[in-house]
Structures are given as C-alpha cells and as structure tokens.
Amino acid sequence: MKLWKGRTEADLDARADAFNRSLPFDQKLVTKDIAGSIAHVSMLRASEILEKEDAIAIANALGDMLKEAQEGTLALDPQAEDVHMAVEALLTERIGDRGKMMHTARSRNDQVALDLRLYLLEENRKLQQAVKDVIDALIAKAKDHTESLMPGYTHLQIAQPVTFAHHCMAYAQMFFRDLDRLLDCEDRTKYNPLGAGALAGTTHPINRHLTSELMGFHAPTENSMDSVSDRDFVLELASVLAILQMHLSRLCEELIVFSSNEFGFVSMDDAFSTGSSIMPQKKNPDMAELIRGKTGRVYGNLMSLLTIMKSLPLAYNKDMQEDKEPIFDSCETVLHALEITAPMLSSMTVNTKRMREAAAFGYINATDCADYLTKKGMPFRDAYRITGEIVRHCVKEEIPLEELTLAGYRSFSDQFEEDVYDARDRYVVGDGFYPGGYLIVATDGGSFSIFDEREEQPFVSQDFMGFVFITMEDGQELVTTGDVYDEELIEFIEPMSGRLYSGMYRVGTDIPAGEYPAYATARAIHNERDAHIWIFDDIPYGTGAAVEDIAFPYETTVELEEGDYVRIDSAYIVIEEE
C-alpha cells in the first residue's frame, strides 16, 4: 500500500503509477535522504518528540543503510514511488513499526528540497575542484609559453601579436569567474528547508537550528512556503553550468580550429583523439568536439528548468518532480567535460614555429607602429593614416615592417627615430661585440639585418626559423629579434625524430656529409609555396654567397660535403629513417 494512501480509496492505474514514479532517477539522492533523516531523527530526540529508545533504533538502522548506500549495496524496492518512500519502507521492514515514526514533523515537500540542496552542494564542490584543475592546466601551459608569439584575432582576422600565454590566460580568467559563480551559488544553497513541512510548518516543537547545524547549513530558510515551492538554487546552478559549459565550448572550438592543418598551432595528444573509419591519415579532435556538442544539452536543461517553474502557483506542485533529471544531467555533463579538458590541455603540443609564422603574416605590428607615432605626440588618426601608407608601401615592396629602413620610415614622417627598432636588439662590432662567427637563435622565428658602418640600408636582411650562422666584421652592426651566441660555443644540434627542420646546420658537426632526401613541410605544400635549401661553403651572410639555392615544391635530394653550412626553410632533411 502507498504510504500516502489515506484520502484515496482506489488504487492508481498501473499506467498512472508508472508515470508518477520518480525512483528511477531520484534514487541518486539516497545517501542525502538517509543523512537528512538521521539529522531529523536526532533533532526529534533532542526535542523530546521521539522517545530515546525509538530514536536510537531508527538512527542505528539508518546508519547501517547509509553505509550500504555508500558502498552501493543498498537494495531499494524498485516498485517504490520515490526515494523517500523506498527508504522509509526499507527502514520499517528492518526495524518494524518504529520505522514509521521517522517521518514525524516532516513532509516529502521539505524532505526533497533538503535532499536536493545537499546533493547539489556536493556536486558543486566536485565542479569547483574540476574547474581549478582546468585553470591549473591553463596556467601551466601559459608558463611554458610566455614568449611564444601568435596572432591575436578579431573577427577571426589577424589583428595584433600576442603570446600564447596571454591567450591561455584569457580562458583562465573566464574559468576564475565561473569558479566565483559556483562559490556564490554554494553560499546561497546552504540554507535548510527542513521543518517547512508541506508548506506551513508543523505543530511539533522542532528545532530547525539544530538540524541546520547538524547538516552544515548556514541557517534555516525563513519562509515555509518559499522553502518548498521554489527551485531558484537549482536554476542558479543550472545557469552557472550553462555559462561554464559555454566557456568550455569556446575553448574547444579554438582547439579544433588550431589543430587543423590550415592552422597547425596545436596538436592534440593521441589519448584525446580518434582516427577515421575510412581515412587512415586523419587524427580527429573528437573529445573537444564532444565537449562543444554537449553544450546544447546543458543549455536545454536550463531552459527546461525555467519552463517548469515559470507558471507554478504557491506552494508545491508535482511539476517540480521534473526538476531533478535536468540538473542531474547538467552536473554530470559539465563535470565530465571538465575532467577531460584538464588533461587534454596538459598533454597538448604547441607548435610555436607555426604560430610565429602566422604572427609574422599580415603586418600584425602595424598598431604598434601607430602607437609609436602617438607617443611622439602625433594625433592617433594621423598616425593611423601614416601607418596605413607604410603598410601599403611594404606590401608593394614585399618586406615586413620591421625590415623597413629608418630612411624609409622617415620618408613618411620625420617623427621616426632610431628607437623605432627598439623591439630588436642591436649589436655593434667594436662596442663590446667582437668580429667573428655567431649563431642567432629564434626557435619561434625571427629576423636579422646586418649593416655596414654608416650605411642606411642593410646589405643583408632575413627572416628565419630556428637558427642561422653569420659572420660579423669591424664596423658592422647587427639588428635582430633573436638571441646571439658565439659560434664556437654552440654544441651539436640534436635532430628531432631523425629530421633536421628549419634552421642552419654545420656539415660534419650537426649532420654527417652525404646524400639525403629532403621534403617540403605540410604548411609549405598547403600554401603552395616552394621549400628552400641553401648550401654555403663557409659561414654565410658576411663572407660568402650560397653555393647552391635549391627550391622545390615537394621533395628533392641534397648532397652535403664536409665543412658546408646548410640552411633549411619550410622543409626538412631526413638523416635517420624511422
């Protein structure tokens, strides 16, 4: 017989009974229902509403049931209407009529409100930790890439240069705010509705402050009707989770785009990628795509909850039974997404070279040029116009802004001075910098120019990836974005995966003399530009021209002799077969 059967005489229609039953989903609340019942019975005993012996018997049996529930061995009657009835029926089965005393001074209305608050408080804390893990992963990745340049975008168009660290920390800030929202939501959820009864409290002399203390709440709720009839704490968490999932979706969208061949900024670890059932070359960012896709269901859950609550009169209505599945699903979905995101970020490989190449495209430092002029006192709109003219000139001449000579800058405005190059380091032979061979290192890509004494124009100016050897003589000046090392101090350069990528190498030191296959990089092929290999018989850029300049679209073979210097761009040489 139904525990609530009093006023009604006939049994529920079997279809209505099944339709009414919530145990299939609200059994998730079983540990919270039992814990709340233990606190309630303890209060009933302290308030002398239950006899000591009865209260102890009930509490002890509930304690056993709680342990079984936590271990996953508690067997509830699957035909029970809901978790509250299932727990009470099992308790009564174990200890007899004493079990029927447990519900004194309580309604299922305040009981379910309590259970749901306790459950969501626990889920909220899990979510907080998972968000912290994602933030930690972003911060760790940022620390590794404080100097890794990449394009910053507006309208998905290249806008200004930023670092990958800056990009990562933008998302970290979003998740910090999500964490704050979870904490705020937790704070407002920690109020105890137990004691509100069905809607108007109880005639029993209960102590709501005691149950609040026993369960770790701030205080009892203040209005009994509000206590059982509103679910704004559910709606608030669902809203916070929708915002949080939106941030995850944005992050995953960029990971999907950035891992494509067209960008190639990042590569997802195999542990978080899948292959194609038909195309063996593919590596799909499926985890990121699933996280992005699950955003729709989290949004839908919020809308479901808002729709359930929008027209309910005071106080409790059966409609509110439908609040559990959406919020349960949102908690579970977002938690799983967070638990995937943190290790996916940590294991992700960042292609700093590709990002630096992309950052060098599109005159991305034009805004810096305009800012330079404004700092000299020029109105911004005039600085904007002049910078646009400079960019147009550089596009026509096929040179980057940083390689425009000072005379070239001054042809547009006499406000330009030597400090326009301050973003680059300057080395003057004879001023603490000595003649000889040097290695310039810029693994993410860089540039250098060499000037003869008193000459406006550099006699050599190059963009490069990796590292290049140069020779400096008396009276010369080097301007570079890279790090400069004495050539004699540089040790053997270790190849990656048996391959030498963009950079310059000494034959006989970094690579044995011999004949080697060379291949264009995927980026070069995609952009329909030739790969290049130059061979020098001495340290270049100051002492000699290339002996051989090899441009090729796909693959070629190079012959290297002892003492040669070989420079590679948009290509790689295979020196060890896998």
KATAWO-V85411 format. One record per residue. N is the residue number from 1. SS is DSSP state (@ for helix, = for strand, . for the rest). PHI is phi in radians with two decimals (NA if undefined). D_CENTER is the distance of its C-alpha to the mean C-alpha in Angstrom with 1 decimal. Layout:
N,SS,PHI,D_CENTER  N,SS,PHI,D_CENTER
//
This chain:
1,.,NA,52.5  2,.,-1.11,49.6  3,.,-1.16,49.3  4,.,-1.58,49.3  5,.,-1.27,52.4  6,.,-2.51,55.1  7,.,-1.19,55.8  8,.,-1.47,55.3  9,.,-1.91,57.8  10,.,-1.32,56.7  11,.,-1.26,53.8  12,.,-1.11,50.7  13,.,-0.97,50.7  14,@,-1.00,48.8  15,@,-1.17,46.4  16,@,-1.17,45.9  17,@,-1.08,45.4  18,@,-1.14,42.6  19,@,-1.15,41.1  20,@,-1.41,41.3  21,.,-1.26,39.8  22,.,-1.98,36.3  23,@,-0.97,36.3  24,@,-0.95,34.3  25,@,-2.00,31.2  26,@,-1.43,32.2  27,@,-1.13,33.1  28,@,-1.02,29.5  29,@,-1.55,31.0  30,@,-1.04,33.8  31,@,-1.16,32.9  32,@,-1.26,32.4  33,@,-1.12,35.6  34,@,-1.21,37.5  35,@,-1.06,36.1  36,@,-1.12,37.0  37,@,-1.18,40.4  38,@,-1.09,41.1  39,@,-1.10,40.4  40,@,-1.09,42.6  41,@,-1.15,45.4  42,@,-1.07,45.3  43,@,-1.16,45.7  44,@,-1.05,48.6  45,@,-1.17,50.3  46,@,-1.10,49.9  47,.,-1.55,51.2  48,.,1.04,54.1  49,.,-1.51,53.3  50,.,-1.97,53.2  51,.,-1.15,55.6  52,@,-0.98,54.3  53,@,-1.11,55.2  54,@,-1.12,53.5  55,@,-1.10,50.3  56,@,-1.12,50.2  57,@,-1.08,50.7  58,@,-1.14,48.0  59,@,-1.11,45.5  60,@,-1.11,46.3  61,@,-1.14,45.9  62,@,-1.10,42.6  63,@,-1.07,41.4  64,@,-1.11,42.3  65,@,-1.14,40.5  66,@,-1.11,37.4  67,@,-1.06,37.4  68,@,-1.11,37.9  69,@,-1.11,35.1  70,@,-1.16,32.7  71,@,-1.48,33.9  72,.,1.42,33.7  73,.,-1.91,37.5  74,.,-1.26,38.6  75,.,-1.81,40.4  76,.,-1.61,40.6  77,.,-1.17,43.0  78,.,-1.13,41.1  79,.,-1.57,43.6  80,.,-1.13,42.9  81,.,-1.18,41.9  82,.,-2.65,38.9  83,@,-1.16,37.4  84,@,-1.16,39.7  85,@,-1.14,42.8  86,@,-1.13,41.8  87,@,-1.16,41.4  88,@,-1.12,44.7  89,@,-1.12,46.5  90,@,-1.16,45.5  91,@,-1.04,46.4  92,@,-1.12,49.8  93,@,-1.09,50.4  94,@,-1.47,49.9  95,@,-2.10,51.9  96,@,1.39,54.1  97,@,-1.09,54.8  98,@,-0.99,53.1  99,@,-1.07,49.8  100,@,-1.28,50.9  101,@,-1.36,51.1  102,@,-1.02,47.3  103,@,-1.49,46.7  104,.,-0.98,49.2  105,.,1.10,48.0  106,.,-2.56,44.9  107,.,-2.10,43.8  108,@,-1.12,41.1  109,@,-1.16,39.8  110,@,-1.36,39.0  111,@,-1.15,38.2  112,@,-1.23,35.4  113,@,-1.09,34.0  114,@,-1.13,33.9  115,@,-0.99,32.4  116,@,-1.17,29.6  117,@,-1.10,28.8  118,@,-1.07,28.9  119,@,-1.11,26.6  120,@,-1.22,23.9  121,@,-1.10,24.1  122,@,-1.16,23.4  123,@,-1.13,20.5  124,@,-1.03,19.1  125,@,-1.15,19.2  126,@,-1.08,17.5  127,@,-1.13,14.6  128,@,-1.00,14.6  129,@,-1.13,14.4  130,@,-1.14,11.5  131,@,-1.12,9.5  132,@,-1.03,11.0  133,@,-1.12,9.9  134,@,-1.15,6.1  135,@,-1.04,7.4  136,@,-1.05,9.8  137,@,-1.12,7.8  138,@,-1.16,6.3  139,@,-1.13,9.9  140,@,-1.07,11.5  141,@,-1.16,10.2  142,@,-1.11,11.3  143,@,-1.05,14.6  144,@,-1.36,15.2  145,.,-2.35,15.1  146,.,-1.18,16.8  147,.,-2.08,19.4  148,.,-1.52,17.7  149,=,-1.35,18.7  150,=,-2.65,17.1  151,=,-1.28,18.2  152,=,-1.64,16.9  153,=,-2.08,17.6  154,=,-2.28,19.3  155,.,1.00,20.6  156,.,1.06,18.7  157,=,-1.96,21.5  158,=,-1.01,21.4  159,=,-2.08,22.0  160,=,-2.48,21.7  161,=,-1.30,20.5  162,=,-2.38,17.5  163,=,-1.69,15.9  164,@,-1.10,12.7  165,@,-1.06,12.3  166,@,-1.03,12.9  167,@,-1.10,10.3  168,@,-1.07,7.5  169,@,-1.25,9.4  170,@,-1.06,9.6  171,@,-1.24,6.2  172,@,-1.01,7.3  173,@,-1.10,10.5  174,@,-1.04,9.5  175,@,-1.26,8.4  176,@,-1.06,11.6  177,@,-1.18,13.5  178,@,-1.04,12.4  179,@,-1.09,13.6  180,@,-1.04,16.8  181,@,-1.13,17.4  182,@,-1.10,17.3  183,@,-1.13,19.7  184,@,-1.08,21.9  185,@,-1.11,22.1  186,@,-1.02,23.1  187,@,-1.05,25.7  188,@,-1.35,27.3  189,@,-1.42,27.3  190,.,-1.43,29.3  191,=,-2.23,32.7  192,=,-1.60,35.3  193,.,-1.51,36.9  194,.,-1.10,39.2  195,.,1.94,42.8  196,.,-1.26,42.4  197,.,1.14,44.2  198,.,-1.22,44.3  199,.,-2.96,44.2  200,.,-2.17,47.0  201,.,1.35,46.6  202,.,-2.54,49.3  203,.,-1.44,52.9  204,.,-1.27,52.2  205,.,-1.40,51.8  206,.,-1.38,48.2  207,.,-2.06,46.2  208,@,-1.22,42.7  209,@,-1.17,41.8  210,@,-1.16,42.5  211,@,-1.10,40.2  212,@,-1.10,37.5  213,@,-1.15,37.9  214,@,-1.09,38.0  215,.,-1.81,34.7  216,.,1.37,32.8  217,.,-1.50,32.9  218,.,-1.11,33.5  219,=,-3.00,36.6  220,=,-1.22,38.1  221,.,-1.15,37.3  222,.,-1.67,40.1  223,.,-2.11,41.2  224,@,-1.15,42.0  225,@,-1.18,41.7  226,@,-1.06,38.3  227,@,-1.02,37.2  228,@,-1.77,37.8  229,@,-1.91,37.2  230,.,-1.97,33.9  231,.,-2.29,30.4  232,@,-1.13,28.5  233,@,-1.17,26.6  234,@,-1.27,25.4  235,@,-1.07,24.7  236,@,-1.10,22.8  237,@,-1.12,20.4  238,@,-1.08,20.1  239,@,-1.20,19.4  240,@,-1.02,16.7  241,@,-1.17,15.0  242,@,-1.15,15.4  243,@,-1.14,13.7  244,@,-1.05,10.8  245,@,-1.14,10.7  246,@,-1.07,11.2  247,@,-1.13,8.0  248,@,-1.09,6.2  249,@,-1.12,8.9  250,@,-1.08,8.6  251,@,-1.05,5.2  252,@,-1.18,7.1  253,@,-1.01,10.2  254,@,-1.21,9.5  255,@,-1.09,8.7  256,@,-1.13,11.9  257,@,-1.17,13.8  258,@,-1.17,13.0  259,.,-1.57,14.1  260,.,-1.27,17.3  261,.,-1.06,20.6  262,.,-1.15,21.0  263,.,-1.74,18.1  264,.,1.16,17.6  265,.,-1.31,15.0  266,=,-2.35,13.0  267,=,-2.31,14.3  268,.,-1.34,12.8  269,.,-1.09,14.7  270,@,-1.01,17.6  271,@,-1.15,16.6  272,@,-2.17,13.9  273,.,-2.38,16.0  274,=,-2.27,19.4  275,.,-1.81,22.5  276,.,-1.65,24.8  277,.,-1.31,28.0  278,.,-2.26,30.1  279,.,-1.91,28.4  280,.,-1.16,28.2  281,.,-1.42,26.4  282,.,-1.50,23.2  283,.,-2.35,19.9  284,=,-1.71,17.8  285,.,-1.43,14.0  286,@,-1.12,15.1  287,@,-1.12,12.4  288,@,-1.10,9.9  289,@,-1.16,13.1  290,@,-1.14,14.0  291,@,-1.05,11.0  292,@,-1.05,11.7  293,@,-1.17,15.4  294,@,-1.25,15.3  295,@,-1.03,14.4  296,@,-1.05,18.1  297,@,-1.27,19.5  298,@,-1.18,17.6  299,@,-1.06,19.1  300,@,-1.08,22.3  301,@,-1.09,22.6  302,@,-1.08,22.4  303,@,-1.13,25.1  304,@,-1.06,27.1  305,@,-1.13,27.3  306,@,-1.07,28.2  307,@,-1.21,30.9  308,@,-1.02,32.3  309,@,-1.53,32.8  310,.,-1.15,34.0  311,.,-2.21,37.7  312,.,-1.41,38.5  313,.,-1.32,41.6  314,.,-1.20,42.0  315,.,-1.93,41.7  316,.,-1.29,40.2  317,.,-2.35,40.1  318,@,-1.10,39.5  319,@,-0.89,36.8  320,@,-1.21,34.5  321,@,-1.06,34.5  322,@,-1.40,32.1  323,@,-1.37,29.4  324,@,-1.37,28.3  325,@,-1.03,27.0  326,@,-1.09,24.5  327,@,-1.28,23.0  328,@,-1.03,23.1  329,@,-1.14,21.2  330,@,-1.11,18.5  331,@,-1.02,18.0  332,@,-1.16,18.1  333,@,-1.12,15.8  334,@,-1.19,12.9  335,@,-1.07,13.5  336,@,-1.10,13.6  337,@,-1.09,10.3  338,@,-1.12,8.6  339,@,-1.17,10.9  340,@,-1.46,10.0  341,@,-1.11,6.2  342,@,-1.04,7.0  343,@,-1.20,9.9  344,@,-1.10,8.7  345,@,-1.18,6.5  346,@,-1.10,9.7  347,@,-1.56,12.1  348,.,-1.22,11.0  349,=,-1.67,13.8  350,=,-1.82,13.8  351,.,-1.61,17.0  352,@,-1.13,18.0  353,@,-1.12,21.4  354,@,-1.13,20.3  355,@,-1.14,18.2  356,@,-1.14,21.2  357,@,-1.06,23.5  358,@,-1.17,21.7  359,@,-1.17,21.7  360,.,-1.36,25.4  361,.,-1.56,26.0  362,.,1.47,27.2  363,.,0.91,28.6  364,.,-1.19,25.3  365,.,-1.62,27.1  366,@,-1.11,29.6  367,@,-1.08,28.3  368,@,-1.08,28.8  369,@,-1.13,32.3  370,@,-1.12,33.1  371,@,-1.08,31.8  372,@,-1.00,34.2  373,@,-1.19,37.1  374,@,-1.13,36.4  375,@,-1.18,36.4  376,.,-1.46,39.8  377,.,1.81,41.0  378,.,-1.41,40.6  379,.,-0.98,39.6  380,@,-1.03,36.1  381,@,-1.11,37.5  382,@,-1.20,39.9  383,@,-1.07,37.3  384,@,-1.06,35.1  385,@,-1.12,38.2  386,@,-1.12,39.2  387,@,-1.09,35.8  388,@,-1.05,35.8  389,@,-1.14,39.2  390,@,-1.11,38.0  391,@,-1.07,35.1  392,@,-1.04,37.6  393,@,-1.10,40.0  394,@,-1.14,37.4  395,@,-1.07,36.3  396,@,-1.09,40.0  397,@,-1.51,40.6  398,.,1.03,37.4  399,.,-2.28,36.3  400,.,-1.30,33.1  401,@,-0.99,33.5  402,@,-1.22,33.4  403,@,-1.74,36.4  404,.,-1.19,38.6  405,.,-1.21,41.6  406,@,-1.08,42.5  407,@,-1.05,45.6  408,@,-1.12,43.4  409,@,-1.07,41.4  410,@,-1.25,44.6  411,.,-1.18,46.1  412,.,-1.74,43.7  413,.,-2.84,44.1  414,.,-1.37,46.0  415,.,-1.31,43.2  416,.,-1.28,41.4  417,.,-2.31,42.3  418,@,-0.98,41.4  419,@,-1.23,38.4  420,@,-1.10,36.6  421,@,-1.67,35.6  422,.,-1.07,34.3  423,.,-1.20,30.8  424,.,-1.96,32.6  425,=,-1.45,34.7  426,=,-2.10,38.4  427,=,-2.18,40.8  428,=,-1.97,44.5  429,=,-1.11,46.9  430,.,1.78,49.5  431,.,-2.01,47.3  432,.,1.38,45.9  433,=,-2.23,44.7  434,.,-1.86,47.1  435,.,-1.07,48.2  436,=,2.46,46.9  437,=,-1.56,44.0  438,=,-2.40,40.3  439,=,-2.01,37.0  440,=,-1.75,34.2  441,=,-2.01,30.7  442,=,-2.63,27.6  443,=,-1.04,25.3  444,=,-1.57,22.9  445,=,1.83,26.0  446,=,-2.78,28.6  447,=,-2.57,32.1  448,=,-2.63,35.5  449,=,-2.38,38.9  450,=,-2.07,42.3  451,=,-1.97,45.1  452,.,-1.38,48.7  453,.,-0.90,50.4  454,.,1.17,51.0  455,.,-1.63,49.6  456,.,-1.26,47.3  457,.,-1.66,45.9  458,.,-1.21,44.0  459,.,-1.47,45.9  460,=,-2.59,42.6  461,=,-2.55,39.1  462,=,-2.47,36.2  463,=,-1.59,32.5  464,=,-2.66,31.3  465,=,-2.07,28.5  466,=,1.56,28.7  467,=,-2.79,32.1  468,=,-2.38,35.6  469,=,-1.62,39.0  470,=,-2.41,41.3  471,=,-2.14,44.7  472,=,-1.96,45.7  473,.,-2.13,49.3  474,.,-0.94,51.3  475,.,1.47,50.6  476,.,-1.58,47.3  477,=,-2.25,44.0  478,=,-1.93,40.5  479,=,-2.07,37.6  480,=,-2.62,34.2  481,.,-1.61,30.4  482,.,-1.63,30.3  483,=,-1.65,31.5  484,=,-1.89,35.2  485,=,-2.27,36.8  486,=,-1.09,40.4  487,@,-1.00,40.9  488,@,-1.27,43.0  489,@,-1.56,40.4  490,.,-1.45,37.7  491,.,-1.49,37.6  492,.,-0.92,37.1  493,.,-1.57,33.8  494,.,-1.23,32.2  495,.,-1.27,31.4  496,=,-1.72,28.2  497,.,0.92,29.0  498,.,1.26,32.6  499,=,-2.27,31.8  500,=,-1.82,32.2  501,.,-1.68,29.8  502,.,-0.88,30.1  503,=,2.62,32.2  504,=,-2.22,35.8  505,=,-2.34,37.6  506,=,-1.64,41.1  507,=,-1.29,43.1  508,.,1.79,44.7  509,.,-2.00,42.0  510,.,-1.54,38.6  511,=,-2.61,39.9  512,.,-1.15,43.4  513,.,-1.05,45.9  514,=,2.67,46.1  515,=,-1.85,45.1  516,=,-2.39,41.5  517,=,-1.36,39.6  518,=,-2.28,37.0  519,=,-2.34,34.4  520,=,-1.25,32.5  521,.,-1.26,28.7  522,@,-1.04,26.9  523,@,-1.12,25.8  524,@,-1.08,29.5  525,@,-1.10,30.7  526,@,-1.06,28.2  527,.,-1.49,29.2  528,.,0.94,32.8  529,.,-2.18,33.6  530,.,-1.20,35.7  531,=,-1.43,34.6  532,=,-2.33,36.8  533,=,-2.35,38.5  534,=,-1.95,41.0  535,=,-2.07,43.6  536,=,-2.07,45.4  537,.,-1.69,48.4  538,.,-2.75,47.6  539,.,-1.07,44.9  540,.,-1.43,44.1  541,.,0.98,43.6  542,.,2.48,46.7  543,.,-2.19,49.1  544,.,-2.90,48.9  545,.,-1.58,47.7  546,.,-1.13,46.0  547,.,-1.23,48.4  548,=,-2.53,46.4  549,=,-2.11,43.7  550,=,-1.88,42.3  551,=,-1.96,40.2  552,=,-2.62,39.2  553,.,-1.45,37.1  554,.,-2.28,36.2  555,=,-2.66,37.9  556,=,-2.78,40.9  557,=,-2.21,42.7  558,=,-2.11,43.2  559,=,-1.89,46.0  560,=,-2.06,45.4  561,.,-1.99,48.2  562,.,-0.91,48.4  563,.,1.59,47.8  564,.,-1.20,45.8  565,=,-2.04,42.5  566,=,-2.06,40.1  567,=,-1.93,37.3  568,=,-2.08,34.6  569,=,-2.45,32.5  570,.,1.00,30.3  571,=,-2.70,31.8  572,=,-2.61,32.1  573,=,-1.86,35.2  574,=,-1.56,35.4  575,.,-1.89,37.3  576,.,-2.44,36.6  577,.,-1.24,36.5  578,.,-1.28,33.9
//
